[in-house]
């Protein structure tokens, strides 16, 4: 952009240069200093009058600084940037740019300097902010990150819940979502946010079970600088400030300790809070949606959950049915996940009719989350374009039929001629079969209850 020189008539070019925060040094082609501002000469421990007319090579020789990017730029006929050590002990980042005349010869060199400490402090601040952002994202999930979190429903009971969610979204009341683990509670919460007047504002999802108890207050409310040992020197905002004007979704709300429950109640009632270590009241405007897979009423009766907080959160309850109670949704969800993972991994795989039947008839104890994980695994490990029923063998494999006698092991029936190892093995097998029968022959669930890997479980069942 051209800047007419007439503007300098009133201001003065020299005044502009001298008031520059960066050091500015102008030399001729020999390195003789023609112009220098105060910011350039101050780190040299010299005055402007002293350096004007000197050659930069002389300054290097006498130890004012250890290198001259000006002479390097003259020699290479190109821009040079480098770190320069000054006699004062300071370091500056110096950039020298040669200017050419109409004949293509270097007419002068302009050198710009800035304190290395200033640059490093700025970079440190950027790095710290990057770390904070990564920390937040390890705990909270933003709306843009949840591409797979799409509300898909075909079953009558889920369609009814979707209609109700659309009505709920228009209000601003607190919502409590109940349902088994993996049933899609966060998906409903996001849908309510999407359909609400707050849809252009942040949706902050927090897994309460993932936050250490001693950090909960600082994570929810934030803290001032120096609030405690190890705190960020600039302080940090909490979830309530992050979600200001938007929606704050607290999953696994039953995992909040009682002391944090009282703080949450106070914030929801007053819509104000103080950061840890702070004295200033901060206003908050969030729509609160909570979720749990536990019976909060029962926890209230056991004094594990505050009754006043329960009624504050349970203004509008929404109960999600498990996937086994809405079989119409299984295949459309599976197809949706298949499309997602085909796109993610660059495949074009399809389900065989047998696989579809297997998916439809499975009980899905892990609900939608389990279905999604299974589909991803099938897409990855299937060697054929069409995913065959064989690929689901590990999920649906029929376990060996339990022994008919599942009563507790009677040691009186053990032969005294058997070794201790044989008796323990017999008892172990009987106990495994008992648990297997209680789990309706499901290998994965049985292995989880026994606390062993399914591979070891197969080995124990087949080597009687």
N, C-alpha and C positions, 0 to 999 in steps of 0.2 A: 504494500500500500504506500503510495507517495504521500509525503507529509510536506506541504509547502513551507519553505524556509521563512516566509514572512511571519509565521507564527512565533519564530524565535526572536523577532524584533523586540517584543515586550518581555518575554521570559528570559531569553538569553540561552544559547546552546551550552555555554559553560556551566550555567546554573543547573540545567537539566542533568548534565553529566555528573556534576559534583553531588547532586542529591540522589544519585542512583545507589540502591542498596548493594548492588554488585560492584566489584572492582572493575574499572575500565582503564586499559592501557593501550595507547596507540604509538606504534613505532614506524620508522621508514624501512626501506629494504635492507639497510645495514644493521638494524636493530637499535638505532638511536631513538630514545623516547621523546615523542613529540607532545604527548598529552597524557596526563594521569590524574585520576580523581582521588579523593581522600580515602575511599574504601579500598583502593588498590595499594596505596603506599603505607597505610597505617599498620598492616601486618608486617611490613618490611622494617618497621621502626625508623622510618625516614619521613621527611616532609616532601610535599609536592615540588617545592623549589629545589630540593636536593637532587631529585631523580630526573627532572626535566633536563634533557641534553645528554644524560648519561646513556651508555650503551648497555643493553641487557646482559651482554657477555661479561661486562665489568662487574655487574651485580652478582653473577654466578661465581666469578673468580674470588671476590671478596667474601663470599659465603652468605650473602643476603638471602639467597635461595639456592637449592641444589640443582635446578635444571631450568631451562628456558623453552617453554612450548612455542614462544615467538620465533626463535631461531630454528626450531624443528619444523615449523610451518613454512618458513622461508626456504629451508633446504629441501623439503619434500613437495613444496608448492601445493599443499593441501591443508585442510583443517586438521588440527592436532588437539587432542584432549588428554590431559594427564594429571596425576597427583603431584603437587609441588610442596616440598618441605621448606618452611621459612625459618629464619634465624630466631624468630620469637618462639619457636617450638610448635607453632600452629601449622596446620596443613590446609591447603586450598585445592579445589578442583579448578584447573585452568584450561580454558579453551581459546586457541588462537586461530583466527580466520584471515587468510591473505586476501587483499582486495587488489584487483587488476585494473590497469589503465586501458585505453583504447587500443594499445599496441600488444596487449596480452602480457604485459610485464607487471610484476608485483609493484604496486605503488606504495602500499602501506599494509600493516598488519594490526588488526584489532584483537586484543586479548581481554577476555572476560574471566573474572575469578569469583569464586564463592567458597565460603568456609566449608571444609569437609565435615566438621562436627554438625553443622546445620543440616547438611545433606543426609548424614547418617542418622540424625535424630528424626528427620522426616521419614527416612526409609524404615527405621525401627518402629515408628508409629504405624506406618502402613502394614508392616509385618505383624505387629501386635493385633491390629484390627483384623487382619486375615486370619490369625489364630483364633480370635474371638468368634469370627463368623463361622469357622470350622467347628468350634466348640458348640455354638448354638445349634448348628445343623445336625450335630450328633445326637441332640436331645429332642429337637423339635423338627417337624416336617412341614415344609411350606406347600402351598397349594400347587405350585408349578412342578414340584417333585413327584407328585402322586398321579402319574399318567394312568396307572392301572386302576386308580380308585374311581371307577365309574359305576354309577348305580344302574344295575341291570336287574330287571324283574319281569317275571311272567306268571308266577303263581298268584292266585287270588289273595292270599294273606299278605304277600309282599306288595302287591299293587295297592292294597288298602293302606299299608303303611306309607307308601310313597305319597298317596293322596293326602294322608294326614300330615306328613312332613311338609308338603307344599303349603298347607294351611298354617302350620306351626311357624314356618319361615317368615310369614308376614308380621307376626307379633315379635316382641322382644323379650319374652319371658325365658327363664331358665329351663333347660331341657335335661332330663335324666334318661339316658339310653341304657337299657338292660338287655343282656343276652350273653350267650356262651362265648368263650374265647374263640376268635376267628370268624364270628358270624357277620361281621361287617359294620360294627358300630361306628367306626371312623368314617366309613363311606356315607352313612346316613347323616352324620354330623356335617360333613363337607357339603352334602346335598342341601341341607337346611341353610347353610351359609350362602351357597350359590344362589338360592332362591330368595334370599332375604335382601332388604334394603342396604345391608352392609356388604354386599357381594364385591364391591370394588375396593374394600379395605382388607387388611391382613386376616388370614385364618392361621392361627398358631395352635398346633397340636402338641400336647405335652403328655408323655408317658410318666405318670407319677411314680411308678414302680422303678423307673430307671434313674431316679435322682437320689443320691445319698441323703439321709435324713439331716445331717448337719449342714448341708448346702441348700436345703429347700427354701428357707426364707430368703436367702440372697438370690436364688434363681428366680423365685416368683416376684419378689419386690425390687430386686437390684440392690446395689450398695454404693456408697460414696467412696471416694478415693481415701485410702488409708484406713478403711473400716476395720480391717483385720489383717493379720499376717498372711502374706501371699496374695493379697488382693491386687487387682489391676490398678496401677497408679492413677489412672484416670477415672476409676469407678466403672460401673456397668449397669445398664438398664435391665430390668426384669421382664418376665413374661407379660405382666399386665401392661407395661408401657409398650412392649412390642405389638400387642394386640389392640392398642388404643383405637377406638372407632370401629374395630372389627369384631372377630369371634375368637374366644379362647376356649379350646377344647381340652378338657382334662380327662384323659383315659386312665382307667384303673384308679378311680378316685378313692376306693376303699383302702388303698395303700397309704394314704396320707396319715401321718402320725397325729395324735390328738392336739398337740401344741400348734401344728400347722393348720389343722382344721379350724381352730379358734381364730387364727389370723385370716384365713380365707373367709370365714363368716364375717369378720369385721370389715374386710374390704368390700365384700358383696353388699353389705348393708349400707355402709357410708359412702362407697365409691371413692374413697380416698385411702392413701397409704403413705408411709414414710419408708424411704430406702434404709437399709441397714447402715447404721452410723450417721444417718441424716436427721435433720430436724424439720425440714420443709415438707408440708403436706402436698402430695401430688394427686391430682384428680385423674380418675380413670373411667373410661366409657367403653365397656366391653359387653358383648352378649356371651353368657356363660353356658356351655354345653358340657355335661359330664357323662361318663360311662363307666360301667362296671359289670363284671360277670359274677359278682357276689350278691348275697341277699343283705342289703343295707338295713332292712328292718331288723333282721336277726342280729346284726352287728350293733345296732342301737340298743337292743335288749341286753346285750352282753357288755354294754358300756365301752365298746370299741369304736363307735362312731357317734358323733354329737347329734342328738335328736333335732336341735334347732337348725343345724346345718343341713340335715337330711330334708327337712321341710322347705328350707330355702332353695335347695337344688331340685327337689322333686315337684316343681310347679307343673310341668308337663311331662309325664312319663311316656316313654316309647319302648316297647318290648319287641325285640327281634327274634323270630323263630329260628331254630337251628336249621341247617341245610337239609337234614334228613326229613324235616317236616314240610319242606317245599321242593319236592323232587322235580317239579316243572322248571325250576331255575337251574338245575345241575348242568344240563347240556348247553343252554345258551351262555352260561358262565364259562363252561369249558371251551366253547367255540371262541368266546371273547379272549380268553387267556391264550388259546392256541394262536390266534391272529397276532396278539401282542408279542409272543415269543418268536413266532415266525419272522416278524419284522425285526425284532431285536437281534436275532442270530443269523438272519439272512437265509432262512429256510422257506419251504413252501409245502409243509407237511399237512396231512389230513388224517382224520380218524377213520378206522375201519368200523363196520357196523357192530362187530363183536366188542370193540373197545367202547363204543357208545353205550352198548347194553351193560358192560361192566361198570362204567362210570355211573350209569343211572341206578344200578342196583347196589352200589356200595353205600355204607351207612354214613361215611364222612364224619367221624367223631371230631376231627379238627376243623370241620365246617369249611367256609370259603377259603380260608388261608391254606388248609391242607389241599384242597382241590387245585388251587393256583400252584402250589409247590409241586404237586404231582404232574401237572401239565408241563411245567417248565422242565422237570426231570425227563419226561417222556420225549419232549422235543429234542433235548440234548442227546440222550442215549440211544434213541431209535435210529437204526441203521437204514431203514427203508423210508421212502417218501410217505407211505401210508403207515400210520402207527397201528400196529397189530395188537391183538389181545395179549399176545405173549409178553409185550413190553410192560404190562401191568401185573405180571405174575408175582412180582415181589410184594405188591400191595394186596393182591387177592388170593395168594397161594393158600390152598386148603391145608391147614395144619393136620398132623396125624391125630386121629380120633383119641380123645382122652380115655384112659382106662375107666372101666365101669365103676371101680371102687375108688371114690374120691373122698372117702372119709378120712379123718386125720390118721396118720401113720401109727399103727399099734406096735410098739416095740416088743410086746410079749410074743408076737408072731415071728419075730426075727429068730432065725436059727443061730444057736450058740456056736455053730460050726463056721458061720460066715465071719469074714474079717470086718473090722470096723469100716474100712473103706467101702466094702460092698454094701453094708447096712446104710451108710450115709448116702451112697449113690442111689439105693432103692428109695429112701425117704425123699431125696431130692427130686427124683423123677415123679414120684407120686404127688409131691407138692406142686411141681410144674404143671402136671396135668390138671390139678385142681384149679389153679389160677387160669389155665388155658380154657377150661370149661366155663369159668365165670366170665371170661372175656369173649365168649361165643366163638372161640376158635381163632380170634384175630391175633396174629403173630406179633405185629407191632405193639399193640396195646399190652399184650402179655409180657413182652420183653421190657417195656417201660415199667410195668408194675414190679417185675423181678429185679430191675436195675441192671440188666445185662444187655448186650448187643444182640440183635435178632440172629446174627450169624452163629453166635455161641448157643443161642436157644435151639436153632435147627440141629446143631451138632449134638446137643444133649438129647434131643428127642429121637434122633436117628441112630444113636449109638447106645442102645439099651444094654 
